[in-house]
Amino acid sequence: MDNTTGQRSGLVHQQENRMAIELNGVKSETDLVRIDDDWRRACDLLATADIRVGGNRPWDMRVHHPATFDRILAQGSLGLGESYLDGWWDCDEVDELINRILRSRLDEQVGRAGWLWASLKARLTNLQSPQRAWQVGEMHYDLGNDLYEAMLDPSMAYSCAYWPSAQTLAQAQEAKLELICQKLQMKPGMTLLDIGCGWGSLMLHAARHHGVNCVGLTVSKEQARLGNAKAQGWPVRFELADYRQFNPEGHQRFDRIASVGMFEHVGHKNYRAYFEMARRSLRDDGLFLLHTIGKNRAGASIDPWIEKYIFPNGALPSASEIAFCSEDHFVMEDWHNLGEDYDKTLMAWHARFEAAWPVLKDRYGERFYRMWRYYLLCCAGTFRARDNQLWQVVLSPSGQAGGYRRPLM
């Protein structure tokens, strides 16, 4: 066991002692298994995924509250995450627990009402309207630059890294940034529009290594503030704007457009407006790279716990939705699935978060620790189970003359 794993395990077990409601004196686990239908049903379901309640393997659940499985069976993913947040259960490797649950499709057997409501709400309501667009910036990206500086690599790239030959998170993120630049065939003097630019990692890489002039859009005040400070002396400009507000008349045309880890906040009701904006902002001979998490089936909603606690109004696209909504404006040149790499990226972020927690804990508190830990590990499990994907799609307005070739990296 390395030091980070040992620290993580120690923190988890300390919190169990402080937060958990003891079963002793209420009912023993044996009694609950014998007389509680929900407990017995949950244990049977988990056993099909080789998960034991009270087991000693890293992915086994340690349950501290007698109503834990009532909550999970009724509410599904939301109940699983909220009961963890409340200290009702623990697990050393939440990532592997989630992987096993999804691989065995246990999520399809519990708490479907919450999923159906989330899906219906997303279909009937524009959760990503211009009025709501700033909520994710305020709730998630403006949490604190100290948190993200501690968790992310030095470039502060907050999206899936590229790991074929990388040994460290910094190397993998640099490889991802260079892969994007190579796919976009960047040359000195070109202009780049980065839709959802974060702290500017791609723009700074393109400016430093490829001589590109960059404009980035963000809805996060904290990202814009720190990004502008990091970009001093480089041809990089941040604009605090919703993508729908940018370049409404199409007077600005860029040689290249990239959108990395932002499309997940657009929503199906706005996909056409998004691609229309990209097209009016791109030169006729330009290239557009879309880097996004994706789901396996159209119509499915985002995880209810993630939507409530981490990414408000989030929505994952399917492959068919991207193809259908982009085809009026673009020719698809290349589609690349890097989903396996997001598992490694999230685990690297989690390791850095755990290592930095002693410095962060006074500001953020123990409940935030459980929430953030669950977020990172749960998401890693979804990619390991191949329940979520990560796509890089290269598009051109009318097909690149002579054909497009993906760079070999």
Long-range contacts (C-beta under 8 A, 24 or more apart in sequence): 4-351, 4-354, 4-355, 7-354, 7-355, 8-92, 8-354, 9-92, 11-354, 11-357, 11-369, 12-90, 12-92, 13-90, 15-87, 15-90, 15-366, 15-369, 15-370, 16-62, 16-64, 16-87, 16-90, 18-87, 18-366, 19-64, 19-86, 19-87, 19-366, 20-64, 20-65, 20-87, 20-88, 20-90, 21-64, 21-65, 21-87, 21-88, 22-64, 23-63, 23-64, 23-65, 23-66, 26-66, 27-66, 29-53, 29-54, 29-63, 32-66, 36-66, 36-69, 38-69, 38-70, 38-73, 39-66, 39-69, 41-69, 41-73, 42-69, 42-72, 42-73, 45-106, 45-109, 45-110, 46-101, 46-106, 48-104, 48-106, 49-100, 49-101, 49-103, 49-104, 49-106, 50-100, 51-97, 51-100, 51-101, 58-91, 58-92, 58-93, 58-96, 59-91, 59-92, 59-93, 59-96, 59-97, 59-100, 60-91, 60-97, 61-89, 61-90, 61-91, 61-97, 62-89, 62-90, 62-91, 63-88, 63-89, 64-88, 64-89, 64-90, 65-89, 72-110, 72-111, 73-110, 73-111, 74-111, 75-111, 75-114, 76-107, 76-110, 76-111, 76-112, 76-113, 76-114, 76-115, 76-304, 77-107, 77-111, 77-114, 77-115, 77-303, 77-304, 77-305, 78-111, 78-114, 78-304, 78-305, 78-308, 79-111, 79-114, 80-305, 81-305, 81-309, 81-374, 81-378, 82-305, 84-370, 84-374, 85-309, 85-367, 85-370, 85-371, 85-374, 87-370, 93-377, 94-373, 94-374, 94-377, 94-378, 94-381, 95-343, 95-346, 95-347, 95-350, 95-377, 95-378, 95-380, 95-381, 95-384, 96-381, 96-384, 97-381, 98-377, 98-378, 98-380, 98-381, 98-382, 98-384, 98-385, 99-381, 99-382, 99-384, 99-385, 101-381, 102-381, 102-382, 102-385, 102-387, 103-385, 114-304, 115-300, 115-301, 115-304, 118-301, 118-302, 118-304, 118-307, 119-299, 119-300, 119-301, 121-301, 122-267, 122-268, 122-301, 122-302, 122-315, 123-268, 123-299, 126-267, 126-269, 126-270, 127-267, 127-313, 127-315, 128-265, 128-266, 128-267, 128-269, 128-270, 128-313, 128-315, 130-242, 130-244, 130-245, 132-312, 132-313, 133-219, 133-242, 133-244, 133-265, 134-219, 134-242, 135-312, 135-313, 136-219, 136-265, 136-311, 136-312, 136-313, 136-314, 137-218, 137-219, 137-220, 137-221, 137-223, 139-312, 140-310, 140-311, 140-312, 141-198, 141-218, 141-219, 141-220, 141-222, 141-223, 142-220, 142-221, 142-222, 142-223, 144-222, 144-363, 144-364, 145-222, 145-225, 145-226, 146-360, 146-363, 147-360, 147-364, 148-199, 150-352, 150-353, 150-356, 150-359, 150-360, 151-349, 151-352, 151-353, 151-356, 152-349, 152-352, 155-201, 155-204, 155-205, 156-198, 156-199, 156-200, 156-201, 156-226, 156-230, 157-198, 157-201, 157-202, 158-198, 158-199, 158-261, 159-198, 159-260, 159-261, 159-291, 160-261, 160-291, 160-293, 160-338, 160-341, 160-342, 160-345, 160-390, 161-341, 161-344, 161-345, 161-348, 162-338, 162-341, 162-409, 163-341, 163-344, 163-345, 164-409, 169-345, 169-348, 169-349, 169-352, 172-341, 172-344, 172-345, 172-348, 173-201, 174-205, 175-409, 177-201, 177-202, 177-205, 177-206, 178-205, 178-209, 178-409, 179-392, 179-407, 179-409, 180-258, 180-260, 180-289, 180-291, 180-392, 181-205, 181-206, 181-209, 181-210, 181-212, 182-407, 182-409, 183-287, 183-289, 183-334, 183-392, 183-394, 183-406, 183-407, 184-256, 184-258, 184-287, 184-289, 184-394, 185-287, 186-210, 186-212, 186-256, 187-211, 187-212, 188-212, 189-213, 190-255, 190-256, 191-215, 191-254, 191-255, 191-256, 192-254, 192-255, 192-256, 192-257, 192-258, 193-217, 193-252, 193-254, 193-256, 193-257, 193-258, 193-281, 193-282, 194-257, 194-258, 194-259, 194-260, 195-243, 195-257, 195-258, 195-259, 195-262, 195-277, 195-278, 196-243, 196-259, 196-260, 196-261, 196-262, 196-263, 196-265, 197-223, 197-227, 197-238, 198-223, 198-227, 198-260, 198-261, 199-223, 199-226, 199-227, 199-230, 200-227, 200-230, 200-231, 200-236, 200-238, 202-258, 202-260, 203-231, 203-236, 204-230, 204-231, 204-234, 204-236, 207-231, 207-234, 207-235, 207-236, 208-234, 212-256, 215-239, 215-254, 217-241, 217-242, 217-243, 217-246, 243-274, 243-277, 244-270, 244-273, 244-277, 246-277, 246-281, 247-277, 247-280, 247-281, 250-280, 250-281, 252-281, 253-281, 253-282, 253-283, 253-286, 254-281, 254-282, 254-283, 254-286, 255-283, 255-286, 256-282, 256-286, 256-287, 256-288, 256-289, 257-281, 257-282, 257-286, 257-287, 257-288, 257-289, 258-288, 258-289, 258-291, 259-288, 259-289, 259-290, 259-291, 259-292, 260-289, 260-291, 261-291, 261-292, 261-293, 262-292, 263-290, 263-291, 263-292, 263-317, 264-292, 264-293, 264-311, 264-314, 264-315, 264-316, 264-317, 265-311, 265-313, 265-314, 265-315, 266-315, 266-317, 267-313, 267-315, 268-315, 268-317, 268-321, 268-325, 271-317, 271-321, 271-322, 271-325, 271-326, 272-325, 272-328, 274-325, 275-325, 275-326, 275-328, 275-329, 275-330, 276-329, 278-329, 278-330, 279-329, 279-330, 279-397, 282-397, 284-397, 284-398, 285-397, 285-400, 285-401, 286-396, 286-397, 287-333, 287-394, 287-395, 287-396, 287-400, 288-330, 288-394, 288-395, 288-396, 289-392, 289-393, 289-394, 289-395, 290-322, 290-391, 290-392, 290-393, 290-394, 290-395, 291-390, 291-391, 291-392, 291-393, 292-316, 292-317, 292-322, 292-390, 292-391, 292-393, 293-342, 293-388, 293-389, 293-390, 293-391, 294-318, 294-319, 294-322, 294-388, 294-389, 294-390, 294-391, 295-388, 295-389, 296-386, 296-387, 296-389, 303-378, 303-382, 305-378, 306-375, 306-378, 306-379, 309-371, 309-375, 310-371, 310-375, 316-388, 319-391, 322-391, 322-393, 326-395, 329-397, 330-395, 330-396, 330-397, 331-395, 331-396, 331-397, 331-398, 331-399, 331-400, 332-393, 332-394, 332-395, 333-394, 333-395, 333-396, 333-399, 333-400, 333-404, 334-392, 334-393, 334-394, 334-404, 334-406, 335-391, 335-392, 335-393, 335-394, 336-391, 336-392, 336-393, 336-406, 337-389, 337-390, 337-391, 338-390, 338-391, 338-392, 339-383, 339-386, 339-388, 339-389, 339-390, 339-391, 340-383, 341-390, 342-379, 342-380, 342-383, 342-388, 342-390, 343-380, 343-383, 343-384, 346-376, 346-377, 346-379, 346-380, 346-383, 347-376, 347-380, 349-376, 350-376, 350-377, 350-380
